[in-house]
Amino acid sequence: MQNLYDIIEIVGRDLYLRALKDIPRDVREALSKGLEAEKRDGNLTAQQVLFTILENIRTADDRDMLVCQDTGLPIYKVLIGTKLHIDVAQVKERLRKACERATLEYPLRSNSVHPLTRRNTGTNTGQGIPVVTVAFVPDSDRIELYMAPKGSGSENMSFLKMLNPSEGTKGIKRFALQCIFESGARPCPPMIVGIGLGGTSDVAMHLAKEASTFRKIGSSNPDPDVARLEKELLEKINQTGLGPQGLGGTTTALAVNIEWAHTHISQNPVAVNIQCWRGERAEAMLHADGTVTHGAS
């Protein structure tokens, strides 16, 4: 049987490639619903944009190729069962090697550069890259591995504001809509809007990223107040008229996903992180016996 860390490296490599090639089913369905909505509204430009997007996906399926030239920065979320004895440092190292292998073996465009010199590493890895977050699951003997390649067009549209508690829900809505208008066509709408509420500034940003990259379209936050805000903001964003690729229409966003944490009595952090229409992500489960099962795309 292969060493568990060898399996992590191989699966991490394959997930990177799969995420870039195979658009998740919930994203495909949301795009198709958007096309039908634009047909009902009679917006020919929006229809053509969404038709072209869906054709792009079908072409990638037929030719086993990347959906977009932007291979993103690799982000992994690792959930480790507490029944396993795992060296977390080794897991992170193997995921780094997974990115290097995917970049070399496919090959992929490398996007990771030094923030000052802009020198490209050529490996899609580097200082702090890939981004790997680790959490633990009680009474589990498996590893859940999630991967999302985050493109720059949408990542550049990231926002944080420390609201005063007195601004309330209205302040949250106002800030979120301001972010959408400021973003315009740059994040390649129709977009997935992730919002992080509460915690500290860094926690809010992390929650927003979690909401935009790993939450499935159509899911609702279990907190009823938060779920209502998700629904209301999605309706308001789609009333802006920005539409697909910012060319007009009613399908500006495919989803608004909100994650939250309790916060201090004298602050209310709000973060917005946007994902482009591709919503790229992939997942797999590594079991204690060495078998691997892949999540439905």
N, C-alpha and C positions, 0 to 999 in steps of 0.2 A: 504493500500500500504506500502511496506517495506520502511524503512528509506534509503535515498540515500547512506549513508555511509555503511549501512549493505550490500547493493547491491554491492558496490565497493569491500568490503571484500570478498564476495562470488565469484564475477567474478574474482578478483585477484587470489584467490585460484585455481579456475577452469582453468584459463589461464596458470598458472604454470604447472599443470598436463597435459593440452592439448599440450603445447609446447614440453613437454618431450615425448609425445606419438605419435603425429600426425605431420609428416614431411610436410612442406608446399609444395603445388603443384608445384610451380616454381622450387623448389629444386629437387623434384622427376623427373621433366621433364629434367632438366639439367643433372642429373645423367644418365638418360636413353640415352640422346644424347651423353654423354661421352662414354657409352658402345658401341653405334653404331660406334662412331669414332674409338674406339680401335679395333672393328671388321674389319673396313675397313683397318686399318693399320696392322692387323694381329698379334697384341701383345696379346698373350694368357694369360700372367700373369696379365696384366692390365684388360683384359676382366674378368678374374676370380675374381679379387678384386671387380670390379664394380658390377658384378653379385651377389656376396656375400653381398655387401652393400644393393642392391635392395631387396634381399631376407630377409635381416634383417628388412627392413622397412615393407615388407609384413607380416612377422611373428608378428611384433609389432601391425600391424593393426588387424590381425586375432585374436590375444590373448589379445588385449587391454592392452598392457604392454609397459614399457619404451623402447625406442630405444637404449639407452646407460646407463651404470651404473653411469656415471658422471652427476649428477643432477645440476651441475653448481652453480654459484652465481646468484641470481635473479636480473634482471634488468627490471625496468618498465619505460616506457615513457608515460606521461599523458598530453593530450591536452585538456584544459578546455575551454569551450565556455564562452565568456565574458557576456552572458546573464544570466548565472548562478551565484548564490551567494554561493561560496564554501569556506570552511575552508581548506586551503591547508595542514596545519599541521595535520588535522584530516584525510585527504586523505592518507598522508604518514603513519600515525599510522595504518590505516586500511589495507594498503598493507603489513605492517610488520606482522600484525595478519594473513593476508591471507597466507603468507609464512609459518608461524608457523603452521597453520591449515593444509596446504598441506603436510608439513613434517610429522605431527603427524597422520593425517587421512589416508594417502595413504598406508603405510608410505614411505617417501623418505630418502635417505642417506643425512645426514647433512654435509656440507662442510665448514661452517663458523668457523674460528678459530682465536684466538688472534695472532697477528703477531709476538709476542715475546715468549709467553708461549706455543703457539700452542694448547691451550685448546679449545676444540670444544664446541660451544654453544648448539649443539643438536637441533637447530631450523631453520637452514639456515637463521638466522637473527643475528644481532649484531651491533656493532658500525659502522654506515655508510652502513649497509646492511639490507634490500635490497637497491640497488642503484635506486633512483627515481629522474627523471628529469621532470620538469613541465614547460609547455609553454601554452600560451593562444591564442585562435582562435577568431578573431573578428566576431560579429554577429552570433554566434553559441549558441545553447541551449543544447548541448550534451557534453559528456565526451568521448574522444577517448582514449582507454587504450591498450597499447602495452606491450608485455612481451617477454623477451628473457633470457633463462638460459645460462649463459656463462661458458663453460667448461674450465678447467685449461690448457689442452693440447694446445689449440689454444691461450688462453689468455697469456700464457707464452711467446708466440711469438709476442710481442708488441715492437715497436721501435719508437724512436723519434730522429730527427736530425735537428739542426738549420743550414740550408744551407746558404751560402752566395748568395745574389741575382745574382752575376755574374755567378754562376754555372748553372742558367737557368733550362730549361726543361730537358736537358741532366743530370744534377745533380739529379733531381727528379727520373728519370728513373734508373739511376745507383744505387741510394740508395734503391729504391724499389726492384730491382733485387737482390741486396746484401742481403736484408732481407729474400727473398725467399730462396736463397741458404743457408743462415745461419739456417733457420727454418727446411729445409729438410723434413723428414717424421714426425717430432714431432707434428705438428698441424693436423695430420690425413687428408692429401690431398686425393681427390681434395678439395681445400679450396676456401673460399670466401675471397677475399683480400679487406680490407677497407683502404682507404688512406684519410688522412686529410691534406689539404693544407692551409697555411696561418694562420691568427689570431695570437695568442700568443701560447706558448708551450702547455698550458692546453687546449686551444680551438682546436688546431690541433689534440690532442689526442681524445678529445670528438667527433670531426668530423669523425675521423677514426673509432671509435666505432660505431657511428651512421651508417656509410657506410657499415660496415661489418655485423651488426646485424639486422638492420631494413629495409635496401634497398632490394627490390626484384630483383632476378636474371633476367636479360633481360632488366632492366630499364636503362636509360641513363641520365647522368646529363644534365639539360637543357642548360647549357653553351656549345656551340659547340666546343670550344677549349678543355675544360675539357672532353667532351664526346670522342673526338678523342684520348686523352691521355688514357682514360679507355680502348678503343679498342686496341690501340697499346700495352699497357702493358699486356693485357690479351693474345695477340698473342705471345709476347716475353716470358711470363712466361710459356706458354704451349709449347714453343720451348726448354725449359731447359731440358726436358727429365726426370724430377723427377717422374712424373706420380702418379697414385693412390697409396697411402700409401708409396710413395717414392720408389717403386719397378720398376719404368720405365714406360714410356708411354707418350702420348700426352695430357692427361687430368690431368694437375697439378692443375689448377684453374677452377672453374665453373664461376667465375665472378671477375672483378675488378671494384669496386664502389668507386668513389671519391666525397667527399664533400669539399667545400672550403669556405674561408672567406678572405676579404681584410686584408692586413698585413702592417707592418711598411716598410718604404722605405729601411731600412738597414738590413732586415732579411727576411728569407723565411722558416718558420717552415714546416717540413714534418713529418707526423706520419703514421705508418702502424699498423693496427690491423687485425688479421686474425681470421676467423671463420672456424671451421671444416666442413666437408662435410654435417653434419646434418642440418646446417642452421636453428636451432630450433627457432621458434617464434610463437606467437599467438596474436590475437587482438580481441577487442570487442568494441561496441559503446553503451554507456549508455545514454538513452534519458530522457528528462525532465519528462516524464510521468511514468518513472520507468521501461520501457521495455528495453530489452537488445537484440542487434543483434550481431552475431559473424561474423568476417571477414572470407572470404574463405581461407581455408588452402591450 
